Structure formats: structure tokens, C-alpha cells
């Protein structure tokens, strides 16, 4: 349940906005002054702060904004005012305000602004989680020659802004490779935004990518920020890009070429600054020959190709991966990693792993949970995978 902090000296505003947000399922906290609001945020960081610009006392709204941005740089702050001019709005924006709402407030305006702010907050948190997982992994796991070469390649391309096309079977770690590129780049502190192109209904792809204005189509009851805008100054990861339909491919190509997008139902071009990394488990060159994927888009995406090997081609990395996934499982579940018999590791190494690294991670977690810290033997492995 997202927590919203309302900082406003007017009791009626706090009461009205608080009731609206509570009815929408938000956890609401209120402060009647700037100093009280900053103190509440220090006690427990909210997900979004709504701050009145014109507050009496030792700290006005701009002072609150500056203090919150200093102590909580990832906290979206939405400013509110009924008396502010353009100069105030510009100052607030320069200080890092996410949005500016004019009073009298409308329920639609408040909820829309919060929805957009929370999406940005989520994107930043996902980037932080990816950085943490990359830090735990150190780097992509494996000492085989192919993995050493892959790590060297990613290290070379990460500092550039070149577009990258990652290919590989499902479960080989394409998102992890994309995250490694992001965390090794100058954009590492900006959002890493993932789009699962295979999971979006074709009639909603454009809205998901570029956003939409209120009333743009049936069901568009509010404006929505798209993935391109959420990834501004960060990295946009297009997972399974080969599943995009022809119309979406054309729109994506235009966004790449023009470096701007338009929300569905909007006529205003919006400049974008994103590093684009795409991934696919398909043979896109064959798809181009078959007419299923645009050749011009393929060339735009495939500036630097990266191919990930299936796990069966690097079996010597499996024991190290097992230990890595055991450490991750301990962090996630609290289960103590077990010992692994030599025979159990040999069986895991011999298995073909059609689901690749993802399947191995799932199997390791299952074995750890089922066997609660005791040594894992060959028979335990045979119960969960069919080893020849």
C-alpha cells in the first residue's frame, strides 16, 4: 500500500485530499507545517509527498522541497498552490519537483499526478533492486571462456550510449545482461525500465510505450505516462522485441529516429533521452527475411549484437551458479544453504537445462527449501529433474 505524505497548513485541504486518497487505498500521513512534514519523512520515507507551496512559518514549500530532495533524492514531490505564478513553478521544477498542481484541486488531477509519480518511483526502485542483485552477483556468473568473453564485451559497451541487441534462448540471462550494461553506464543512477513486448496486448502496445492522454480511447479515463518517458535519461529495456506487431515496430522506429514520442491522443512531441537495449529469443534476421520484422528497425537496434550462450554450452559454470543461487535464496527466504554432494553437483552439471539459468535457479531454490539445510544428495536431484 503506497504511503502519501500531505504537507499543507490548510486543514480543509489535508482533510479533503486525505479522504480522497484513503478511499483509493493509499496510506495517508499529514503534516500542518513544513518542519513537521520533513520530520515525518525522516521517520519513514513516503512513496510520494504532496507539498503546499505557500506555507507560513520557518519553512515554506520550496524549503520543504529542497530539504526532501536533499534527504530523499528518489522521493517524487508534487507541489500544490492556488497563488503561484509561472516563476514559482519554474523554481519548483528546477529544485526537482515532479509536478505542480494548481488549487482548487480536482480529484482527477490529484490521482493522475500520484499515479504518474508512483510509476516513476517504482521504476527507480526496480533500478535499485537490479543494482543490488548485480552487486551480489559481482558480475555475470561463470569462469568459462565464453562468460569471460561476454563480461569483457559488456564492460566495453556499457560506457557508450550505443543501442544493443541481446539474443539468446529463454532463461539465459538477457535481462541481467541488460542490467549489467545499465549499471556500467553513466545512466546507472537513472531508471532502468523494462517492457515485456510479448506480454502486452497488441492494441495496447502504443499506449504502454508512449502513454496516452485522457479520453484518447475507450477506457482512457486519465492521462498515463508511457515507458519511454519513465525511462527518460535512463535505459529502456525492450524484452522480446521480436514479438512486436508491424504497427508497433513502425512507431518504435520513428521514436528512435526522431528521438521524440507522442502520447496516444496527444499532438505534442515529447523529447526523449534513453539508452535502448533490446532482447529477443527469436532469429530476427530470419524474421526480417520472412517479412515478420522490419529490416530498418533491425539495423537500428542491432548496433552492437550480444549473443548469450545456453547453459548446456557452459556446464563447468554450474557449480558456481549453484552456490550463487543458494546465496540469493538465503537472502530471499532465510533458508541456510545446504551442502551439495559431489554426485548431486555432477547430476546438475550433466542435465541439459532447457530453461537455462532461470530453470537452474528455480531448481536450486526448490531443493534448498525442501531439504532445509541438510546435504543435498543425488537422489534428491533425481526427484526434481529427469537426468539421463
N, C-alpha and C positions, 0 to 999 in steps of 0.2 A: 504494500500500500504506500504510494508516494506521499511524502511529507511536504506540505507547503507552509512557508512562514510568511505571515502577513504583517508588515510593519507600517502602521498608519496611526496618526494621532486622533483620527475621527472614529468614535465608537460605532457610528452607523455604518461606515464603510467596512470596518472589521466584522461587524455582525452580518451584514448583507453578503459579503464575499465569503466569509467563513461558512455561512449556512449553505450557500451555493456549492462550495467545494465539498463540504461534508456530505451533501446529498448525492454527489458524484463519486463518493467512496474515498476521497482524499483524507489523510490525517492532517488536521489543521492546527497550527500554533499561531498565537497572536502576540504582538508587542505594540505598546502605545507610544513608544519613543524609539529614536534611532539607537541610543545606547542600550536599551533593553533588547532590541532586536539583534544587535551584534552579539550581545551576551548569550542570547538563546541559540544563535547559530554556532557559537563556540561550544556550548554544552552538547549539542548534537546537530551535525550539519543536515539541513533540509535538502530536498531534491530541487526545489525552486523557491526563490524569495520574491514576494510582491512588495515593492517599497514605494511609499508615497514620497514625492519629490519635495513638497513644501511642508516640512515639519518644523515646529518650534523647538527650542532647546539647544543643547550643546552640539548636536549633530543633525544636520538636515539630510535630505535624501541622497544628495551627491556624496556627502561624507559617509553615509552608510554604504553606498555603492562602492566607494573606494576601499573602505575597511573590509567589506565582504570579498571583494576581488583580491585583496592582498592576502587574506587568511584562507580563502576558499576559492582558488582560481578556476576550478571547474564548475562552480555553482552558477547556474543561469539566474540572472537578476532581471526581473521585469519591473520597470518604473511606471508609476501612476501619477497623474496630475491633472487638475482642472484649470490651472492657471499658467502652465508652462508655455513658453514660446519656442520658436524654432531653435534659438541659440541654446536653450536648456536641453532640448532633445539632442542636439549635436554634441554638447558637452557630455551628456549621459552616454551616448554611443561611444565617444572617444574613451570614456572611462571603462567601457566594457559591458554596458547594459545590453541584454539580449533583445529587449523590445521596449516600446513606450506606449502605454495605454492612456488615452485621454478620458477624463471624467466628464460627464457621468458615464460610469462603466456599464457595459451591457454583458449579460451572461454569456452570449456567444463569443464576444471579444475576449473575455477573460479565459474561457475554456479553450478557445483556439490557441491563444498565446501560451497557455500552460501545456497544451498537448505538444506544440512545437518545441517548447523548452525542454520537456521531458524526453522527447526523441533525441535532441542534441545531447542531453545528459546521459542517456543510455548509450549513444554512440561513443562518447568519451570513456564511459566505464568499460565498454567492450574492448576499447583500445588498451585500457589499463590492464584488463584481465589477460589479453594477449601478450602484453609486455611481461606480465608476471610469469605466464606459462613459458614464454621464451627464456626468461631468466632462470627458471627452474631447469629447463632443458639445457641451458647454456647455449646450445645451438642445435641444429637438426642432428638427431642421434644417429651414430654409426661411424665406425672407423674403416669401413670397406673403402676401396679405392674410388668407387663411384660416388659415395657420400662425401668423401674428402673433396672430390672434384666439384660436387654440387655446392658445398659450402663455400668453396673458393669463388665459384661463379656468382652466387648470391651476394657475397661480400663485394665483388667488383661492381655489380649493377645497382646495389641498394643506394649508394650516394647519388646516383644520377636520377633524372626525372623521366627516363625513357619508359615507354609502355612495355609491359612484359606479358607474354602469353605462356602460361604454365599448362603443360599437358601431362596426363598420367591417368592410370586406372583409378577407379573409386577407392578411396581409403589410403592412397599413397602419401597424403600429407600436403595437398595443394594449398589448403588454407594456411597451414603452418609455414609453407614456403613464402606465401604472400605476406604473412605477418612478419617473417624474417626480413623481407625486403623493406617493409614499412618501418620496423624498429631500427633498421640500419640506415635510414634516410634522415634528411633534415626535417621531415614531416613527422617524426616519431611522436611528438607531443600533441599532434593534431588527431582528429578522429580517423579510425580505421573502420570503414563502413562496408559491410558485406551485403551483397544482393544475390540471393539464390534464384538465378534466372529460371531454373527448372520448376520451381515451386510456385511461381506467380502465374495466375490465370492470364491468358493472352490478352483479354480485354482490359486487364488492369496493369499491364506492364508499364505503359507510358505514365500512368498516374504514380506508380511506385517509384519509378526512376526520376521523374521530373516534377512530381507533385501536381496538385490541382487547386483551382480556385473554387470557392463556394458556388454551388449551382452549375458547375461545369458539366455534370451529368446526373442522372437519376441516382440519388443516394449520397451525392456530394453535399452534405449539409454544412460543412465547414472547410476552410482552406487547409490544405495539407502540404507540408514541406516534403519534397522528394529526396531520394538518396543522394543525388548529385549535390544538392545544397547542404545536406547534413555532412557530406564529406569535404566541404569547402576547405581548401588549404591542407587537406589530409590525403588519404589514399582510399580510392573506391575499388573494392574487390568484386569483380563480376564472376561469380562462381557458375560453372556450367553455361558459359556464354553461348555454346553451340545449340542450346535449346531455345534461343530467342527466335520468334517468328520474323518474317520478312519485313513487316512494317516497323517492328521494334528495332530491327537491325538498321533500317534507314534512319530512324530518329537518333539512334546511338551514334551512327557515323556523322550525322550533322553536328551533334553536340561536340564530338571530338574535333571536327574541322573548324567549327565556329568558336569553340571554347565558350559557349553560352547555351542556355536552355530556356524554354518557355514552359511554364506550368500549363497543364491542360485547362482550357477555358480562359487563359490569360494571354494578352497580346504583348506583354512587356518582356524583352530579352533580359535574362539574368546572367551576368558573367560568372563563370565557374573557374576554379583553380584546383584541379585534382590530379593526383598521380593515379593512373589507371593500371590495374593489374587484373588480367582475365585468366580464367582457368577452364579447362574442358577435359572430359574423358572420351571425347569423340575424335575422330580423324578429320580435322577441319579442312585439310587440303582435299580430301576425298569429298567432303560436303560441298566445297567450292566447285569441284568438277561436276558433281551431281546437281548443282544449281540450288542446293539447300542452304548455302551460306554465301553472303556477298563477298566477292573477291576483294573489293576495295576496303571493306571493313576488316577482312582478314589481314591485309597488309598493314592497315593502321594499327591493329592490335599486336601483330607479330613482329614488333621492332626487335625485341630480344626474346627468342624462344628458350624455354626451360623445360626439360623433359625429366620427369620423376620416375625412377625405376620401381617396378613392383617388388614387393618384399621377397618373393621367391628368387629374385636375382641377387639378393644380398643376404643370404642366410646367416653368414657369420656375424651380422649385426644383431641377431635375435636375442642372444643372452643379455646384451647391453640394453636393448629395448625393454626386455622383461624387467630388469632392475629399475629402469626409468618409470615404467608404468606402475610398478609396485610402490615407488615413492609418491607418484601422483595419487594413487588410491589411498595411501595413508593420509595425505593431506585432505582429501575429499571426504573420507569415511571414518578416519581414525583407526582403521584396522592395521595392526602391526604386520609389516611384510614378512612372509614366511621364508624359510629356507627352501631351496629347489634342489632336488636330487639331480645328479648328472643325467640319469636316464630320462627324467622329465624334460630337462632342457634339450636333450637330443631329440626327443619326440617333437617338441615345439619347433626345433630347427628343421626337421625333415618335412613338416607339414607344408602344403603348397600355399596356404593363406590367400584364397580367392578374394577375401575382403581386405587384404593387405594390412597395413599398420593399424588401421582402425579396428579390424577384427582382432588382431593380437591384443590390443589394449583392452577390448571388451572381455576377452578370454582370461587375461591376467587378473582383471578386477573380479570376475566371477570366481576364479579359483581362490583368490585371497579371501573373499567374503565367505565362501563355502567351507574353507578349511581353517579359518580363524587362527592363524599364526603357526600352525604346525607345519612340518615339512610337506611339500607337495611332491608326490611320487608319480611314476609313470602311469599307474592305473588311474590316478586322479585326472591326468591329462586325457587319457583314452575315453573317459566318461563324457568329456565335453567337446572333443574333436575326433573326427574319423581319420586316424593316422594309419596309412598302409603299412 
